[in-house]
Amino acid sequence: MNRNDVLRLLAGVVTLAGVSLGWFISPWFYLLAAFAAVNQIQSAFTKWCPAMWVLDKLGLR
């Protein structure tokens, strides 16, 4: 898997986790899904995502 595939996987997992935890545990976890969505939207405009920096540090190219 390349870096973009891992980034999409990470975004999906965080969104699904936020929605699932919000449904089963506490509605406050919906903020996690909202954070993932806002991060995806801002990265579409700025071409910068904090997770890319982390993935670069992990050695994914």
Phi, psi and omega in degrees: 000137177270180186297320180293323177296317179295322179296316178296319177298315179299316179297318179294319180294317180295318179296312180296321178295318180296317179292316180296313179294325177294324181286316188266332188250293184205140178299342178298335180290346175297337176296330177295315177295321178295320177299317179297319180294315179296322178296320178295319180294314181294326180289334176293327181272324185263347184061027178225133180224130180301328180294330178297322178298316179295316180295325175297318180294332177280352176094010178279135179234000000 
